[in-house]
Amino acid sequence: MRWLGGSPVLVFNLLLIAGLALTAFSAWFVATRWTGSTRAGLVAGALAAFNVHLLLRLPHLQAAHAWGLPLVWYFADAVARRPAVKTGLALAVTIALVAATSVYWLIFAALILVVVALTQPLRGGAAIAVASAAGLLLAAPVLLPYLEFAREGAARPIEMVADFSARPAAYLVSLSRLYAPWHAGARVTETSALFPGAVAIALGLAGLRAVGFVDSAARRRIIAAVLLTTAAVVLSFGPATGVYRWLYDWALPMRGIRTAARFGYLALLGLAILAAYGWAWIERRLPSPRRRAIAVGCVLAAATIEAWHGPVAVEPFRGVPASYALLNDEPVPTLLVEVPFYPADAIDRNGEYVLNATSHWRPLANGYSGYTPASYRRRADSLWYFPEPRAFDTLHREGATHLMVHLEQFGADERPAVERAMAGRSDLRLLAADRDGHRLYRVLQPRQ
């Protein structure tokens, strides 16, 4: 779509919709194959994709693409029951795809693999381990930069993890319009809202009831769902539990996690599979296909109403400023600096700059992610004070070749002083300007 001229926002929206749809489809596929009921699959798909956690994280594109987690569970179960090259390869490829999607999802997939292995005979657990190792090998091109990052000592402090962990009360809070009176006036975030919904809980309890009426394979899956849901809830509390602190000390990937509350999604997924077994058990007790269709329709409607929190607030996208396109014709190497250059505690304000970078893909001195490197802090210490002389000293010291000034983001009383300071600089050459206040400059090295 980008190659055909679509905007980055259009591409984002299409990928977001595709992620949610694929997540629902994969859960539907797994639950249908395991329960033998397509209606049970619909229940699992709805609960796995359209729940409080994923709907709170719509800005996080990778979160919507959780489709790999049900598939990891499905293929791990298949490998454990009947080890074969075909299913082992399917599990390995799925693990690699999950790794390419999200490191959080990869860690959650590891927990799924451990739980499934624990509920299977020893031979099945060994087969899962072999396939998992093959998957990590396939994912090496994606994972090696993370390993290098870890060797440099980068890690999330456990105190930070504590700030982004869930509390037990989070499992009683929802963003839903239906439950709005519960949290009126409260700021609902992904760490404070994990209520699965009454439908999921009721059907999950029915799934527990079904354990006495299914074969041994289904019984193992139900037990795995219970264990997975329980473990995920405990881990979502972060360092408040000794288990999490132990894993943080001994499992290196856990040190890369900042938001422990996201384990809550794994609990919602486990409950979705339990709910599918619960619905399949209920469905067999309904006397006619017509009643089954009506009943599942009511269940899906109730689950949708419970999750509904629209309308979602959005802002119109007016396009990336045209002046950025000039960077495509500039000689390399290029390093673009954007000002205002926000301090580390406001690094999220750089989101606009990252979006604009999709028009040129040149190196950017100030970006935004969940990790703030030391280089950013060093630059921000002086560039935040632009247009003072120390900011220009940093521009030259860091090797900046271009400067984008966002006059519209400076206060009305600051803009005249900023413009005067830039007009008097011999080391800046104006390349483009527009009515919205964007000024693109080439940074010239000062004469010695």
Secondary structure as UniProt FT lines:
FT   TURN            2..5
FT   HELIX           8..35
FT   HELIX           38..49
FT   HELIX           52..56
FT   TURN            57..59
FT   HELIX           61..64
FT   HELIX           68..81
FT   HELIX           85..101
FT   HELIX           103..118
FT   HELIX           122..138
FT   HELIX           140..151
FT   TURN            152..153
FT   HELIX           158..163
FT   HELIX           168..172
FT   TURN            178..179
FT   HELIX           180..183
FT   TURN            184..185
FT   TURN            190..192
FT   HELIX           198..209
FT   HELIX           210..213
FT   HELIX           216..236
FT   HELIX           238..240
FT   HELIX           242..250
FT   HELIX           252..256
FT   HELIX           260..262
FT   HELIX           263..283
FT   TURN            284..285
FT   HELIX           289..307
FT   HELIX           322..329
FT   STRAND          336..339
FT   HELIX           344..350
FT   HELIX           351..356
FT   HELIX           357..359
FT   HELIX           374..383
FT   TURN            384..387
FT   HELIX           389..397
FT   TURN            398..399
FT   STRAND          402..406
FT   HELIX           407..409
FT   TURN            412..414
FT   HELIX           415..423
FT   TURN            426..427
FT   STRAND          428..433
FT   TURN            435..436
FT   STRAND          438..443
//
